[in-house]
């Protein structure tokens, strides 16, 4: 399944479903397609939001948990 990437105020994310918000964060590697089964599991009960972290946009020497937490 393909989800539309939403861009708003400098942030990119995908979302699906209705209900209480459920924010899912990915690790440092992987693709959005890794979330397909997870989204399908939760979208009927939750408003699933998955931010697209800028892991490919940040300088490699500063990429880490601190940089990503500042972004969020």
C-alpha positions, 0 to 999 in steps of 0.5 A: 500500500502507498501512503501520501507523504505530507509536508507541513512547516518543514516536517514530512510525515505519513498518516492513516486512520482515525482516533487517538493519535499514535506516533511511531518513530523509525530507527536510523535505517529502513524505508517507509515500506517497513511500516506497512503491516504496522499501519494496517494493524493500527489504522482502524483504531488509531490516527497513526502518524509516522514522521519522516526523520531527516537521516539523509539530510543531516551531516553524517558526523552529527547524525545521532539521537541528540540531533534527531531529538532536536529535530523532533 
